[in-house]
């Protein structure tokens, strides 16, 4: 994002936006549960109905020049899941009671949120954010990615119009019309909370703003296929994950570590699912096309079809191929294909012998990148699944599921639905979980007196207790 000096006119525009936001904040903070639930249904349908969402998805792909029209629309299931999760929870008044502890928790709004929107989800992320924010009685100012300003403004306007149509204040949701790094910084200065979904630069800016920020980390999703995996099933799920929106998401399968016991059969299954296995020479051409001489990812090859990717590399592949595979040339910073790809290409590795060898390869891959985000396993061996869960430096481990369709929540798993995924301290984030409704709210805890709950000192200190007792006055008596 280019750095530009902020003009007085731009500052005045921001001041006006946030003045309206603060006025709207005072209005929504007293809304009932019924009022906010009605609003979230309204905006979710207005922007997420099939016809409108498809139009806006196609607009986002065309404006950015990245992604796949059909794959982008396929993310609509997240709107349904987020709405499901939001409607099942309380967000007004007492939302939790723990009688045995005498605790009651009350929900309060977080205030005015600045939401930083990624290029890869300029239509979906605003809808998800709006659902959770309105449910929590927050107000949002959206800050688009520079490459998709029109798309994000369009979807926000659709939601504003929907609010107005039911007599609600459209200023609960606003969007800035100009974007550059300094303007984004100014936008973040004026809010109470930042929701940042995007790349490392965006995350760094959010954490440097001086305001609380929930951010997403970078991905490099790695899958292990052990000897118990069913190659056809695993290959099908990897194809689904890798081809969704041309692999634009950081959740998409990027590295596949395959047991030697099923390696040949699995490669055949991946090819049957539409994979193209590049030769060593073609791998070298792809590397040159995807990274510049300084090792920076070349944007023109991000989230493109496998045919376009290979054409940019200087060779052709059949039109029926859905993704490209390259054999590993090694793991490490110097081996680019062991890092995040963000396109329709994945790297395949073979591990021999014990499952521990797969875990060692996984360890090395996450030293390259993607710590905190996601990994997965195709296995029916519970010991292997548990060992990966204990070992992997990630927030999410998906078992026998397509990563990009599962780790942000699915109707077929229990993960909270979201479009923003915290990656813990591994990924430079403050939470290691999916960012959902609870992160959009403050809480007030009310504690009533209960029967005294304090174990004796010999129980607490165990073998280290020496028989001394400390009186309330501070006098120590030795028995």
ZIWO-V681480 format. One record per backbone hydrogen bond with DSSP energy under -1.0 kcal/mol. NH is the residue of the N-H (numbers start at 0). CO is the residue of the C=O. E is the energy in kcal/mol with one decimal. If there is no record, write none. Layout:
BEGIN
NH_CO_E / NH_CO_E
END
This chain:
BEGIN
10_6_-2.2 / 11_7_-2.3 / 12_8_-2.0 / 13_9_-2.3 / 14_10_-2.6 / 15_11_-2.0 / 16_12_-2.3 / 17_13_-2.7 / 18_14_-1.9 / 19_15_-2.1 / 20_16_-2.1 / 21_17_-2.6 / 22_18_-1.8 / 23_19_-2.5 / 24_20_-2.3 / 25_21_-1.5 / 27_23_-2.5 / 28_24_-1.6 / 30_27_-2.0 / 35_31_-2.0 / 36_32_-2.3 / 37_33_-1.9 / 38_34_-1.9 / 39_35_-2.4 / 40_36_-1.8 / 41_37_-2.1 / 42_38_-2.7 / 43_39_-2.0 / 44_40_-2.1 / 45_41_-2.4 / 46_42_-2.2 / 47_43_-1.9 / 48_44_-1.8 / 52_48_-2.9 / 53_49_-2.0 / 54_50_-1.9 / 55_51_-2.4 / 56_52_-2.6 / 57_53_-2.6 / 58_54_-1.9 / 59_55_-2.3 / 60_56_-2.3 / 61_57_-2.5 / 62_58_-2.7 / 63_59_-2.1 / 64_60_-2.0 / 66_302_-3.3 / 71_67_-3.0 / 72_68_-1.8 / 73_69_-1.5 / 74_71_-1.5 / 75_72_-2.0 / 77_74_-2.0 / 78_75_-1.1 / 79_75_-1.3 / 80_76_-2.2 / 81_77_-2.8 / 82_78_-2.4 / 83_79_-2.3 / 84_80_-2.6 / 85_81_-2.8 / 86_82_-2.6 / 87_83_-1.3 / 88_85_-1.4 / 94_104_-2.7 / 95_104_-1.3 / 97_102_-3.2 / 100_97_-1.4 / 102_97_-1.8 / 103_445_-2.2 / 104_95_-3.1 / 105_443_-2.9 / 106_92_-2.4 / 107_441_-2.6 / 112_138_-3.4 / 113_192_-2.5 / 114_140_-2.1 / 115_194_-2.7 / 116_142_-2.3 / 124_120_-1.5 / 127_123_-2.4 / 128_124_-2.8 / 129_125_-2.4 / 130_126_-2.3 / 131_127_-2.1 / 132_128_-2.9 / 133_129_-2.7 / 134_130_-2.0 / 135_131_-1.7 / 136_133_-1.2 / 137_132_-3.1 / 138_110_-2.2 / 139_171_-2.7 / 140_112_-3.0 / 141_173_-3.2 / 142_114_-3.1 / 147_144_-1.9 / 151_147_-2.0 / 152_148_-2.3 / 153_149_-2.0 / 154_150_-2.4 / 155_151_-2.2 / 156_152_-2.2 / 157_153_-2.1 / 158_154_-1.8 / 159_155_-2.5 / 160_156_-2.7 / 161_157_-1.8 / 162_158_-2.2 / 163_159_-2.5 / 164_160_-2.0 / 165_162_-1.1 / 166_163_-1.7 / 167_162_-2.8 / 171_168_-1.7 / 172_169_-1.9 / 173_139_-2.3 / 175_141_-2.3 / 180_1_-1.9 / 183_179_-2.6 / 184_180_-2.1 / 185_181_-2.1 / 186_182_-2.3 / 187_183_-2.4 / 188_184_-1.7 / 191_111_-3.2 / 192_111_-1.4 / 193_211_-2.2 / 194_113_-2.5 / 195_213_-2.9 / 196_115_-1.9 / 202_198_-2.1 / 203_199_-2.6 / 204_200_-2.2 / 205_201_-2.4 / 206_202_-2.5 / 207_203_-1.3 / 208_205_-1.3 / 213_193_-2.9 / 215_195_-1.2 / 216_420_-1.1 / 222_254_-3.4 / 223_375_-1.8 / 224_256_-3.1 / 225_377_-1.6 / 228_225_-1.7 / 233_229_-2.6 / 234_230_-2.8 / 235_231_-2.0 / 236_232_-2.2 / 237_233_-2.3 / 238_234_-2.4 / 239_235_-2.2 / 240_236_-2.4 / 241_237_-3.2 / 242_238_-2.1 / 245_242_-2.0 / 246_243_-1.2 / 247_244_-1.2 / 251_248_-1.3 / 253_220_-2.5 / 254_220_-1.8 / 255_346_-2.9 / 256_222_-3.5 / 257_348_-2.8 / 258_224_-2.3 / 259_350_-2.0 / 261_258_-1.4 / 265_261_-2.5 / 266_262_-2.6 / 267_263_-2.0 / 268_264_-2.0 / 269_265_-2.7 / 270_266_-2.2 / 271_267_-2.4 / 272_268_-1.4 / 273_270_-1.6 / 274_269_-2.3 / 275_322_-1.9 / 277_324_-2.9 / 282_278_-2.5 / 283_279_-1.7 / 284_280_-1.7 / 285_281_-2.6 / 286_282_-2.3 / 287_283_-1.8 / 288_284_-1.7 / 289_285_-2.0 / 290_286_-1.9 / 291_295_-2.5 / 294_291_-2.0 / 297_289_-2.9 / 300_297_-1.8 / 301_298_-2.0 / 302_341_-2.2 / 308_304_-2.7 / 309_305_-2.3 / 310_306_-2.3 / 311_307_-2.3 / 312_308_-1.1 / 314_309_-2.4 / 320_317_-1.5 / 321_273_-2.8 / 322_273_-1.4 / 323_343_-2.4 / 324_275_-3.4 / 325_345_-2.0 / 327_347_-2.0 / 334_331_-1.7 / 337_334_-2.2 / 338_335_-2.0 / 344_342_-1.7 / 345_323_-2.4 / 346_253_-2.6 / 347_325_-2.5 / 348_255_-3.0 / 350_257_-2.7 / 356_353_-1.5 / 358_354_-1.9 / 359_355_-2.1 / 360_356_-1.7 / 361_357_-2.4 / 362_358_-2.5 / 363_359_-1.9 / 364_360_-2.2 / 365_361_-2.1 / 367_364_-1.0 / 368_364_-1.4 / 371_392_-2.8 / 372_369_-1.8 / 374_395_-2.0 / 375_221_-2.3 / 376_397_-2.4 / 377_223_-2.9 / 384_380_-2.1 / 385_381_-2.5 / 386_382_-2.4 / 387_383_-2.2 / 388_384_-2.2 / 389_385_-2.4 / 390_386_-1.4 / 391_387_-3.1 / 393_391_-1.6 / 394_371_-1.3 / 395_372_-1.2 / 397_374_-2.3 / 399_376_-2.8 / 404_401_-1.2 / 405_402_-1.8 / 406_402_-2.4 / 408_405_-2.0 / 412_409_-1.3 / 417_407_-2.1 / 421_432_-1.8 / 423_430_-2.8 / 426_422_-1.4 / 428_423_-3.2 / 434_419_-2.3 / 438_435_-1.6 / 439_436_-2.3 / 441_107_-3.1 / 443_105_-2.6 / 445_103_-3.1 / 447_101_-2.8 / 459_455_-2.1 / 460_456_-3.1 / 461_457_-1.1 / 463_460_-1.9 / 464_461_-1.8 / 468_476_-1.5 / 470_474_-2.3 / 473_470_-1.7 / 476_468_-1.8
END
